[in-house]
Amino acid sequence: MKIKPLLFSILSVLSINSYAINKTQPINESFNIPLPESSQSIINYIAHNLSISFSVRKNFDIKTNNKEKVVDITLKNIGDSTIPISDWSIYFGLRRDIKNNITNGFSIEQQLGDIKTLTPIPNSSPIHIGESRVITFNVNYFIVSDSAVLPNWYVTSKDTHPVVIDSTKFDDPVFVKAFKSSNQLKRSSQDIVPIATPYSRFEQYKTTTKQQLNNFAITPTPTPKLITPIQGQATIDNSWSIVYTEKNKPKALALHKALLHELKNNTPKLTAASTAPDTKIIRLIDHDIGNEAYSLNISKNHIDLLGNDAGLFYAQISLLSLIQQHGSDIPNVIINDEPRKPYRGFLLDVARNFYKKETILRLLDQMTAYKMNTLHLHLSDDESWRLEIPSIPELTEFGATQCHDESETACLMPVLGAGPNKKTQYYSVEDYKNILKYANDRNITVIPEFDMPGHARAAILAMESRYRKLKSQGKIKEAEQFRLFDQLDTTQYKSVQLYSNNAINVCMDSSYNFVDNLITQIQKIHSTIQPLKVIHLGGDEIAGAWINSPACKKLIASNKNINSTEQLGEYFFNKVNKISSQHKLELHAYGDAFDHKNHTIRIKGNLVAQVWNSIWEWQSGGRANRLVNAGYDVILSNAPYLYLDQPQEASPQERGNPWATRFINTEKVFSFTPADIYKNIDMFQSGKKITDYDISNGVLGSLPTLKPSAEKHILGIEAAVFGETIRTDDQLEYMIYPRLIAVAERAWHKASWENIDNSAKRNKAKHLAWEEFANRLGQKELKQMDNYHIHGESIQYRLPMVGAKILNNKLVANTEYPGVGIQYSTDNGRNWLTYSNPVMITTQKSVQLRTASHQDRYGHISTINIH
């Protein structure tokens, strides 16, 4: 995950010493049932009887506006025995840095990553029956969302088995108390982004009115380049024929299978071209009219699909989209279409949290429906390694295994709320091949990513496990072969994700042995299904490593081209690029691998930079243009628009970590302008509008213009989901959809409003286009997701929240996507009624509202209190 604090340095954390006991009921020792002597009995009792709650006290001080980020953990003994003070500790996940501290009888310590420990100090007071103990401490970064706090806290001691604490066993951390005051809801005193409420939503949505379906009923999504409606319709049934030649027979078979799913008994039959009739025919015509371009011509008795391999495939997708919308009676139309750019991607991080293979197959189906063509799998990171590599089995035997083992010699510690019980989760070679074949059949390229040299803790420790095993067998040379760690390196550093040992040592030959072997193995896996053409090797967020590494000091002393450790990243990518080139692969990496402190590194070879860090006040917004001008091909993944792990509205109940922006809703994704990156300059992270004065006075840093004809080196866009806060498959789909449809729209279709230079006129035209697109989502696309039932249930997309207010004693309501159903309740949710028109409100004190899908799935409930 690309987490960057609002300040570049980690803020120092001040300790707070406080002592607070809230005895919610009198302590009566006569009813205190003694705990059994065994340590495990004490651990079990704590797990089942210690109620935990977490609350944000403040992100800033209202009086002074100082950034004082203070939180409370409340421990309450709800059992029938006193909890004794002994050597037990609570391990919990909080995605913030802290300073080790002693408060209220407990020592609180930062461990690794998000893991912290709470340990009672000797001779402190036991926790009596009914007693609440409040632990107060500072964190380094604001918390405005439930999902910053991880579930599955557990308790253990030296000689006991860890046990998850019952009150924290939730995928959603319900033990986090509500955010109510402004200094809980806001990131700082400068934060002016409005918090979402029913009223603010109503005002936001009121200009997006419901349109007639026939306004856009013949428009597939993403929007075609040119669409010409023709009077009349074609009625497809089993009297029609799908005409095939030997060359295009596989495509005809695929189309027949897809139509069979949609039309059942009305599906046209397959007919060879030599025996085909002259009418009621669907013809697949192989003709190169441009890479991925296609033509679809529908008339009463003929349907012609024209294009090359990819183009014919997308013509079929558009035909299926119309059939899904209209059934067997589809409107006559001519569509001439092609994508604006060749790269239309989605990055899925499966390293932080593991998602089922079936979930990836479902994702591939949705990408196919919206003509996206690249799935970038982030397969390794600090937290885990997720792909079996046959020549290096330790990568998954150790690197994909989590359990409670502080020595990390048997497994990795269970970060991100994984809980202490041992689990090994990865994709076998066979799983991965299934994904490859599924993608390849759908014109989607899979790009495997193994993040390095930073973000590589799982690989480093897995190779240390391999080293110990082989060394114990006397195989010293083999043990050293893939080692990634200089055991004499005393460098002290901490990554943004709070790891101190996550950077592969780039000065050791064994590191490059590892890379070469890894690429060789990946090529073998791909070879028979989708030959590997691209490898992604990360390159982001290297956190001050190697300064005291003897191996690096030796390298710097012997290499006249390297003067300091700051140049070792460039050295690494020159080396791995050479390896990639030897394997005839194109190397992709994150933009910060090639651009440091507004200085672009020139590395020879076939390289593509993926630019994500585009936060305007960090003065990184010019990076994409700078890299393009330096000769790199670039993929745009601008985090404030395309990182779908960001919350979907400014609400503490919305999942996500708002480091790049307070929220990204579907309209914001839709509004992204890849054709001119500076047309996306809108506001600072605080919500303050960026002015022309800010731009002209260098507040945004260097903003180079593109050189003539350089725009062709921007290959396309890629949305991303990094999964630290996304723990389940359903949560993943909630975060992805329907925002991914807007990504696909911008990746494929260049809208006319993108060419308007005047910002006021552009924004007006853009909003009109958004109104149409929002209607398309609410009346068409979400229904298709409801009707999708392959590899499990329908797509678990995020249903929008309801906007509402009371006007003249009537409830008026709307929602983000016109056409999505709205329900209301006036009896605290016991009964729900369908909202269609304003509703008279008389004696009710409150009204609850929610949206409803066509499959009776419901959105989050919001409440209006009536005064």
C-alpha positions, 0 to 999 in steps of 0.5 A: 500500500502506498501510505504517505503521511501528511508530513513526510517524517514520522511524527514523534509521539508524546507519551500520556501518563494517566490513570483512570478507573471507572468502576461501573459496579461496586467491587464485592470481593465476597462474590469473586470466584477465584481463577484456577491456578493454570496460566492457560485458564487465566488466558482463557478467562481474559479472552472470554470476559474482557470486553474491549472498546477503542475510541478516538479521543481527538485528532487535534486540539480544538482550542489550540488546533495542535495535531494531538492524536490521542486514543483510548482503549478501555478494558472492562472485566465483565466476568465473575473473577478478578483478572490477575496481574501476571505475564500475559499480553494483549496483541492488537492491530492498529495501523498507526505508529506509537511510542512505547509508553507506560500508562494506567498500569500497562506497558504499551509497545510498538512491535512490528507493522500494525502489531502493538502489545498491552502488558500489565506492569508488575505490582499494578492493580488487578482488574476487578469484577466490573472495573473498566481500565482506560489506556490512553496514548498518542498515535502518529497519524489521524484516525477518522475511520473504523477500519484503522483498527484491526479485529481479532485481538488476542491474549497470550503469555510465555507458556500458553496458547494464544486465544482471540478475545471474544469482544474483538472477533468481528470482520468489522471492528464494532468495538470501535466507538462512534466518531461524533465530535469535529476533532474525531471526525476531522483529520486536522483543524484545517480539514474542511471536507464535509462529513457525509450526512443524509442532508449533505448527500441530498444536496450532492445528489439533487442535480442528478435526476432520473432520466428515461431509460431509452436515452441511453438504452443502446449505449454499451458501457464503456461508451463507444467512440461513435454510435448511430441509432437506426430505426427498427430492431432485430429479434434474435431466436433459434431461427438465426445462425452464427456463421463461422469459418475454420479460422474464426470457429473458436470465436463463434463457439465462444459467442454461441456459449455466451448467447446460450447463457442469455437466450436459452432456447432462443439461441441461434445455431452454429452454421458453417459459412459454406452452408449459411443462409442469406438472412437472419445471420450473425457474421464474425468478419476478421478484418483489421480496422485497428488494434482492438477496434471493432464495428458492430452493425445490427439490422433486422436480419443481419448482425455483422461483427468486424475486427481483428482478434481483440476487436472481434472479441469486444464486438461480441462484448458490446452485442452481449451488453445489448442483449442483456439490456433488451433480451432477444429484441435488440435495437438496430444500431451501428457502433464504430469503436476503439479504445483511447489507449492500449492499457486498461488495468486493475491492480489487486493486492493479494499479499496483505489479505488473501482472496479466493481464486473464485473472487479473482475469476469473478473480477475477471468476468467484470473486467471483461464486461467493461473491456479492461485488458490487464490484471496486475496481481500484487503477489508479494509484500511485507505481510505475505508471499502468495504464489507457489514457486516450485524451485523455492518452496520456502516462499510459500511454506514459510512466507505464506504462513502466519501464526503467533511466533515472535521469533518468526522462525516457524512463520510470519507474525499475524498482522492486519488482524489475522489472529494467532491461529496458524494459516497458510494461504497462497495460490498453487501453480495450478490455481494460478494457471486456472487464473491465467487461462480464465484471463487469456480466454477473455483477452486479459493479460495477467502481470505478476508483481513481486515488490522489491527491494522494499516491501519484501519482508516475507521473501527475506524471512522465507529465504532466512528460513531456507538458509537455516534449513540448508545450513543445518544439513551442511549445504552452505553454498546452497544455503547462501544461493538465494539469501536476501539479507546481510546478517552484518547489516546494523542499519536502523530504519522503519518503513512507512508500514512500520517494518524495520527489516523489509528491504532486500540487500541490493549489494549481494549477488545472491539477491540477483540469483533470487530474481533470476530464478524467480523470473525463470520459474514465472516464465515456465508457469506462463509458457503454455497458457499466456507467455510472459511478456511483462514482469513488475518488480515494485521499486517503491518506498525504500525506507533508508536501508543499507547504510551500515551494510558491509556488503554495500560499503564494499560495493560502493568502495569498488564501484566508481559510479556509486557514491552513496546508498541513495544511488543503490536503488538505481543500481538495483534497477539497472541490474534487474532490468538487465536480467529482465531483458535477458529473459526478453521481458518488459520491466514495469515498476512504480514511478518512484523507482525512476524519479527521486526528489523531482530528479529522473533516473535514466535506466536503459531498457524496455521500462514502464513506470507506474505513477501513483504518487500524485498528491499535489501538495507533496509536489509530486503531481508533475512526476508522470510528465517528467518521466514521459519527457525523459523517455519512459512509457507511463501508466497512470494510477493517480492515487486521489482518483484511482486508488479504490482502497480509499473510502467512498465517502467522508464517513467513519463507517466507510472502509479504507485508509484516507491517506491520498484523499478523504474519499473517492466516490464514483463521480470522482473516478469518472471525472479523471482526465488522463489526457491532460493530467493538470486538468485534475488539479482541484483541491488540497487534501484538506479540501481547500481549493487549489488556486491559480496563485498556488500553481503560479507560485510553485506551491505544487512544485514543478509541473512540466508540460509534455514534449510534442508527441510525448502523449503517446508514451502514456499507455493508459490507466490502472486502478488499484486496490491495496488490501490492508483494510480489506479482509474478506472477499465481500469487503473487496467487492464492496470496495471495487464496484461500481467504481471500477465501471467508471475506471473502465469508462475513462480507460476506454472512452475519451469524453468530449468534455476532456478537451475543454480548456475553460475549467468552468465550462469543462466542469459543467459539461462533465457533470452533464455527462456524469448525470447520464452515466449515473443513470446508466449505473442505476438503471442498467449496470448494477442490475447486471451485477445483480444478475451475475451468479457465476462462482458464487452469489451476485456481485457484492457491490457497494449500494449507495447511501440515501440522501434525504431531508424534511421539507414542508413536513415531508420526507424527500429522498434521493440517491447517487445512482437514479434507479436504485431503490430507496426504502424507509422505516418510521418504526426503527427498522421493524418495517420497511416501505418503498419510497417513490414520492415525498412522504408526509412525516407527522409524529415520528421522531426519526426516519431510517433510510436505506437503498435496496438492490434487485436481489434484496441486498441492502445498503447501510442505514442512515437516520434523520432525527426530526426535531 
